[in-house]
Amino acid sequence: MKRGKKYVEAAAKYDKQQLYTYDEAAKLVKELAYAKFDETVEVSVKLNLKKSQTVRDTTVLPEQFSADKRVLVFAKGEKAEEAREAGAAFVGDDDLINKIKGGWLDFDVAVATPDMMKDVGRLGPILGRRGLMPNPKTQTVTFDIKGALAELSKGRVEYRSDKTGVVHIAVGKVSMDPAKVKINAEHIVAEITRKKPAEVKGDFIRSVALSSTMGPGVKVNLKDAD
């Protein structure tokens, strides 16, 4: 893949094959960022997984950085009112389902009460491929709407391995103190390590790298996590 001039210039400033500590990697990613906007810093964790295996869960990052999430709640009656009182950006049932079918997707997270999932499930082809489908595993299908919204407001995020066994998740912004980015990156790697399937033999985590939205990846020395 052909890279732009600024990317090439950034990549020339460091040794791409060297392994860095979390501290060094977080600082280097900040130095290598070149976009005019406040780039997001992402950690990529490559796992030793079989094709049939996946790692998926939610966690609350220690150091917050994202803007308030626009939470949509599929609910009726008292639960809909609970969602409004708890600060949901959008609340509804069939009206929201039809709106989404029409192409509207102006929200960041979707939560649903269990009784709504039969109808919400019809949105699978739309919400599923965008990672927006409510799911019990991520605690976004629940009758405890107030609790779910409280957790989301604290910065709860979902992580999930893709088809190639890699977890990609945002852990900060370039404008943040690198020490805070480091804390979030270490937290995510520790959380993923806890989800190691029992049948996985040998090293579970194969590699860890930090990068900004536009910048090159910086490899982390896994021994730094010991």
C-alpha positions as a LaTeX table, in Angstrom:
\begin{tabular}{lrrr}
\hline
Residue & $x$ (\AA) & $y$ (\AA) & $z$ (\AA) \\
\hline
Met1 & 0.00 & 0.00 & 0.00 \\
Lys2 & 1.39 & 3.38 & $-1.01$ \\
Arg3 & 1.84 & 5.78 & 1.91 \\
Gly4 & 1.65 & 9.55 & 1.90 \\
Lys5 & 4.70 & 11.78 & 2.21 \\
Lys6 & 4.00 & 12.79 & 5.82 \\
Tyr7 & 3.53 & 9.16 & 6.87 \\
Val8 & 6.83 & 8.19 & 5.23 \\
Glu9 & 8.59 & 11.10 & 6.94 \\
Ala10 & 7.16 & 10.06 & 10.33 \\
Ala11 & 8.12 & 6.41 & 9.83 \\
Ala12 & 11.71 & 7.44 & 9.06 \\
Lys13 & 12.08 & 9.01 & 12.51 \\
Tyr14 & 12.28 & 5.71 & 14.42 \\
Asp15 & 13.24 & 2.04 & 14.12 \\
Lys16 & 10.08 & 0.18 & 13.09 \\
Gln17 & 11.54 & $-3.17$ & 14.16 \\
Gln18 & 12.59 & $-2.08$ & 17.65 \\
Leu19 & 10.50 & $-3.07$ & 20.66 \\
Tyr20 & 9.68 & $-0.21$ & 23.02 \\
Thr21 & 8.34 & $-0.05$ & 26.58 \\
Tyr22 & 4.78 & 1.21 & 27.01 \\
Asp23 & 6.21 & 4.52 & 28.22 \\
Glu24 & 8.46 & 4.89 & 25.19 \\
Ala25 & 5.76 & 3.78 & 22.74 \\
Ala26 & 3.17 & 6.24 & 24.09 \\
Lys27 & 5.64 & 9.12 & 23.88 \\
Leu28 & 6.82 & 8.11 & 20.41 \\
Val29 & 3.28 & 7.87 & 19.02 \\
Lys30 & 2.67 & 11.43 & 20.20 \\
Glu31 & 5.90 & 12.61 & 18.53 \\
Leu32 & 5.11 & 10.83 & 15.26 \\
Ala33 & 1.57 & 12.21 & 14.90 \\
Tyr34 & 1.32 & 14.76 & 12.12 \\
Ala35 & $-2.37$ & 15.35 & 11.33 \\
Lys36 & $-3.94$ & 18.75 & 11.97 \\
Phe37 & $-6.66$ & 17.20 & 14.13 \\
Asp38 & $-6.33$ & 15.53 & 17.53 \\
Glu39 & $-5.61$ & 11.98 & 16.42 \\
Thr40 & $-6.91$ & 8.98 & 18.35 \\
Val41 & $-4.31$ & 6.61 & 19.80 \\
Glu42 & $-5.14$ & 2.94 & 19.27 \\
Val43 & $-3.65$ & $-0.24$ & 20.67 \\
Ser44 & $-3.59$ & $-3.33$ & 18.42 \\
Val45 & $-3.22$ & $-6.67$ & 20.18 \\
Lys46 & $-2.58$ & $-9.74$ & 18.02 \\
Leu47 & $-3.76$ & $-12.94$ & 19.69 \\
Asn48 & $-3.02$ & $-16.63$ & 19.34 \\
Leu49 & $-6.56$ & $-17.76$ & 18.46 \\
Lys50 & $-8.07$ & $-20.45$ & 16.27 \\
Lys51 & $-10.57$ & $-19.32$ & 13.63 \\
Ser52 & $-13.45$ & $-20.58$ & 15.76 \\
Gln53 & $-12.34$ & $-18.59$ & 18.81 \\
Thr54 & $-13.03$ & $-14.99$ & 19.72 \\
Val55 & $-12.32$ & $-12.71$ & 22.65 \\
Arg56 & $-14.99$ & $-10.18$ & 23.55 \\
Asp57 & $-15.89$ & $-8.20$ & 26.65 \\
Thr58 & $-16.32$ & $-4.69$ & 28.03 \\
Thr59 & $-14.22$ & $-2.66$ & 30.44 \\
Val60 & $-13.96$ & 0.85 & 31.84 \\
Leu61 & $-10.70$ & 2.59 & 30.91 \\
Pro62 & $-8.88$ & 4.15 & 33.91 \\
Glu63 & $-8.13$ & 7.38 & 32.05 \\
Gln64 & $-11.08$ & 8.92 & 30.22 \\
Phe65 & $-10.67$ & 10.77 & 26.95 \\
Ser66 & $-13.68$ & 10.35 & 24.67 \\
Ala67 & $-16.49$ & 12.80 & 24.24 \\
Asp68 & $-19.88$ & 11.95 & 25.70 \\
Lys69 & $-21.39$ & 9.02 & 23.86 \\
Arg70 & $-24.74$ & 9.47 & 22.15 \\
Val71 & $-26.65$ & 6.52 & 23.61 \\
Leu72 & $-29.79$ & 5.21 & 21.93 \\
Val73 & $-32.17$ & 3.09 & 23.99 \\
Phe74 & $-34.81$ & 0.77 & 22.58 \\
Ala75 & $-37.47$ & 0.56 & 25.29 \\
Lys76 & $-41.16$ & 1.03 & 26.01 \\
Gly77 & $-43.25$ & 2.37 & 28.89 \\
Glu78 & $-41.56$ & 2.76 & 32.26 \\
Lys79 & $-38.17$ & 1.65 & 30.91 \\
Ala80 & $-38.33$ & 4.29 & 28.19 \\
Glu81 & $-39.02$ & 6.92 & 30.85 \\
Glu82 & $-36.12$ & 5.54 & 32.94 \\
Ala83 & $-33.84$ & 5.92 & 29.92 \\
Arg84 & $-34.89$ & 9.55 & 29.39 \\
Glu85 & $-34.34$ & 10.38 & 33.06 \\
Ala86 & $-30.91$ & 8.69 & 32.95 \\
Gly87 & $-29.80$ & 10.90 & 30.08 \\
Ala88 & $-30.15$ & 8.76 & 26.95 \\
Ala89 & $-29.81$ & 10.82 & 23.79 \\
Phe90 & $-32.52$ & 8.89 & 21.93 \\
Val91 & $-35.33$ & 6.72 & 23.29 \\
Gly92 & $-38.00$ & 4.84 & 21.39 \\
Asp93 & $-39.20$ & 1.55 & 19.93 \\
Asp94 & $-40.75$ & 1.04 & 16.51 \\
Asp95 & $-40.17$ & 4.67 & 15.58 \\
Leu96 & $-36.39$ & 4.33 & 16.06 \\
Ile97 & $-36.30$ & 0.93 & 14.36 \\
Asn98 & $-37.97$ & 2.41 & 11.27 \\
Lys99 & $-35.70$ & 5.45 & 11.37 \\
Ile100 & $-32.61$ & 3.20 & 11.37 \\
Lys101 & $-34.04$ & 1.11 & 8.54 \\
Gly102 & $-34.21$ & 4.37 & 6.62 \\
Gly103 & $-30.48$ & 4.90 & 7.02 \\
Trp104 & $-30.24$ & 7.01 & 10.19 \\
Leu105 & $-27.29$ & 6.03 & 12.41 \\
Asp106 & $-26.46$ & 9.22 & 14.30 \\
Phe107 & $-25.58$ & 7.53 & 17.63 \\
Asp108 & $-22.57$ & 5.82 & 19.22 \\
Val109 & $-24.04$ & 3.04 & 21.38 \\
Ala110 & $-27.35$ & 1.17 & 21.37 \\
Val111 & $-28.96$ & $-0.35$ & 24.47 \\
Ala112 & $-32.16$ & $-2.39$ & 24.50 \\
Thr113 & $-34.44$ & $-4.03$ & 27.02 \\
Pro114 & $-34.75$ & $-7.81$ & 26.48 \\
Asp115 & $-38.41$ & $-7.55$ & 25.42 \\
Met116 & $-37.38$ & $-5.29$ & 22.53 \\
Met117 & $-34.79$ & $-7.63$ & 21.02 \\
Lys118 & $-37.24$ & $-9.59$ & 18.89 \\
Asp119 & $-37.92$ & $-6.40$ & 16.91 \\
Val120 & $-34.42$ & $-4.91$ & 17.23 \\
Gly121 & $-32.99$ & $-8.19$ & 15.91 \\
Arg122 & $-34.37$ & $-7.31$ & 12.47 \\
Leu123 & $-31.75$ & $-4.54$ & 12.36 \\
Gly124 & $-28.95$ & $-7.12$ & 12.54 \\
Pro125 & $-27.67$ & $-6.55$ & 8.97 \\
Ile126 & $-27.47$ & $-2.80$ & 9.64 \\
Leu127 & $-26.26$ & $-2.61$ & 13.25 \\
Gly128 & $-24.23$ & $-5.81$ & 13.34 \\
Arg129 & $-21.61$ & $-4.89$ & 10.79 \\
Arg130 & $-21.15$ & $-1.49$ & 12.46 \\
Gly131 & $-20.71$ & $-2.96$ & 15.93 \\
Leu132 & $-23.86$ & $-1.26$ & 17.19 \\
Met133 & $-26.13$ & $-4.26$ & 17.86 \\
Pro134 & $-27.16$ & $-4.55$ & 21.54 \\
Asn135 & $-25.75$ & $-7.74$ & 23.07 \\
Pro136 & $-26.09$ & $-9.36$ & 26.52 \\
Lys137 & $-22.33$ & $-10.09$ & 26.51 \\
Thr138 & $-21.58$ & $-6.38$ & 26.40 \\
Gln139 & $-24.31$ & $-5.59$ & 28.95 \\
Thr140 & $-26.26$ & $-3.57$ & 26.40 \\
Val141 & $-29.31$ & $-5.85$ & 26.56 \\
Thr142 & $-30.71$ & $-5.31$ & 30.04 \\
Phe143 & $-33.66$ & $-4.13$ & 32.08 \\
Asp144 & $-31.23$ & $-2.15$ & 34.25 \\
Ile145 & $-31.23$ & 0.81 & 31.88 \\
Lys146 & $-30.13$ & 3.28 & 34.53 \\
Gly147 & $-27.14$ & 1.08 & 35.47 \\
Ala148 & $-26.12$ & 0.54 & 31.85 \\
Leu149 & $-26.19$ & 4.26 & 31.10 \\
Ala150 & $-24.18$ & 5.00 & 34.24 \\
Glu151 & $-21.47$ & 2.55 & 33.16 \\
Leu152 & $-21.38$ & 3.97 & 29.64 \\
Ser153 & $-21.03$ & 7.48 & 31.03 \\
Lys154 & $-17.96$ & 6.31 & 32.99 \\
Gly155 & $-16.34$ & 5.34 & 29.71 \\
Arg156 & $-17.16$ & 1.65 & 29.39 \\
Val157 & $-15.84$ & 0.35 & 26.09 \\
Glu158 & $-16.20$ & $-2.91$ & 24.21 \\
Tyr159 & $-13.27$ & $-4.83$ & 22.79 \\
Arg160 & $-13.50$ & $-7.72$ & 20.37 \\
Ser161 & $-11.04$ & $-9.74$ & 18.31 \\
Asp162 & $-11.57$ & $-9.54$ & 14.55 \\
Lys163 & $-11.39$ & $-12.39$ & 12.04 \\
Thr164 & $-7.60$ & $-12.24$ & 12.03 \\
Gly165 & $-7.38$ & $-12.51$ & 15.83 \\
Val166 & $-6.51$ & $-8.86$ & 16.43 \\
Val167 & $-8.15$ & $-6.53$ & 18.95 \\
His168 & $-8.13$ & $-2.86$ & 17.92 \\
Ile169 & $-9.29$ & $-0.35$ & 20.50 \\
Ala170 & $-8.84$ & 3.36 & 21.15 \\
Val171 & $-6.90$ & 4.14 & 24.33 \\
Gly172 & $-6.43$ & 7.89 & 24.12 \\
Lys173 & $-5.79$ & 11.03 & 22.12 \\
Val174 & $-2.50$ & 12.46 & 20.89 \\
Ser175 & $-3.18$ & 15.54 & 23.03 \\
Met176 & $-3.25$ & 13.43 & 26.20 \\
Asp177 & $-0.35$ & 12.98 & 28.59 \\
Pro178 & 1.49 & 9.86 & 27.27 \\
Ala179 & 1.49 & 8.49 & 30.83 \\
Lys180 & $-2.32$ & 8.28 & 30.71 \\
Val181 & $-2.25$ & 6.60 & 27.29 \\
Lys182 & 0.21 & 4.08 & 28.74 \\
Ile183 & $-2.12$ & 3.32 & 31.67 \\
Asn184 & $-5.05$ & 2.65 & 29.32 \\
Ala185 & $-2.96$ & 0.48 & 27.00 \\
Glu186 & $-1.66$ & $-1.63$ & 29.87 \\
His187 & $-5.19$ & $-1.94$ & 31.25 \\
Ile188 & $-6.57$ & $-3.23$ & 27.94 \\
Val189 & $-3.76$ & $-5.78$ & 27.49 \\
Ala190 & $-4.30$ & $-7.02$ & 31.05 \\
Glu191 & $-8.05$ & $-7.33$ & 30.47 \\
Ile192 & $-7.53$ & $-9.25$ & 27.23 \\
Thr193 & $-5.02$ & $-11.55$ & 28.93 \\
Arg194 & $-7.67$ & $-12.48$ & 31.50 \\
Lys195 & $-9.93$ & $-13.67$ & 28.65 \\
Lys196 & $-7.44$ & $-16.27$ & 27.39 \\
Pro197 & $-9.41$ & $-19.37$ & 26.32 \\
Ala198 & $-8.44$ & $-22.42$ & 28.41 \\
Glu199 & $-7.60$ & $-24.44$ & 25.30 \\
Val200 & $-5.01$ & $-21.95$ & 24.00 \\
Lys201 & $-1.51$ & $-23.38$ & 24.31 \\
Gly202 & 1.66 & $-21.29$ & 24.47 \\
Asp203 & 1.78 & $-17.51$ & 24.34 \\
Phe204 & $-1.68$ & $-15.97$ & 24.06 \\
Ile205 & $-0.58$ & $-12.46$ & 23.09 \\
Arg206 & 1.64 & $-12.46$ & 20.02 \\
Ser207 & 2.25 & $-8.74$ & 19.64 \\
Val208 & 1.15 & $-5.32$ & 20.85 \\
Ala209 & 1.49 & $-2.04$ & 18.96 \\
Leu210 & 0.42 & 1.56 & 19.50 \\
Ser211 & $-0.41$ & 3.97 & 16.70 \\
Ser212 & $-2.25$ & 7.22 & 16.06 \\
Thr213 & $-5.04$ & 7.57 & 13.50 \\
Met214 & $-2.69$ & 8.59 & 10.69 \\
Gly215 & 0.70 & 7.59 & 12.07 \\
Pro216 & 2.83 & 4.43 & 11.90 \\
Gly217 & 2.67 & 1.64 & 14.46 \\
Val218 & 5.12 & 1.37 & 17.35 \\
Lys219 & 5.78 & $-2.15$ & 18.66 \\
Val220 & 5.68 & $-2.79$ & 22.39 \\
Asn221 & 8.05 & $-5.13$ & 24.17 \\
Leu222 & 5.79 & $-7.78$ & 25.70 \\
Lys223 & 8.27 & $-8.30$ & 28.54 \\
Asp224 & 7.32 & $-4.80$ & 29.65 \\
Ala225 & 3.93 & $-6.23$ & 30.61 \\
Asp226 & 5.39 & $-8.74$ & 33.06 \\
\hline
\end{tabular}
